[in-house]
């Protein structure tokens, strides 16, 4: 959970999943010492928390957030926001919850939350051709 470990790791993720955002932040990131530390640790930590963290949240898939695992505060990643997805499926337009993908109306153009009989959740998005494209799945 050290700044000198998190910044390069998060930047590596951005380089792979959002090369444009990576290029923007690469010019902005704090100057690093040869040993991997930062001459101004407080400034580097602020940049990590304010700038880089926001960039990671920007690239999170729909109905996911970037942060620490609920069970392990040192385990960072992209996590499904199942409660938000459930709430939107129940009270808002834009998400439909189904137990079988054949239940999806033919003209549906928003997110599809499929929940299996075992409780596994898969989030789909319809394609222009009418097929369902998997965004993410949680077992």
Buried (B, 14 or more C-beta within 10 A) or exposed (E): EEBBEBBEEBBEBBBEBBEEBBEEBEEEBBEBEEEEEBEEEEEBBEBBEEBBBEBBEEBBBBBBBBBEEEEEEEEBEBBBBBEBBBEBBEEEEEBBBBEEEEEBEEEBEEBBBBBEEEEEBBBBBBEEEEEBEEBBEEE
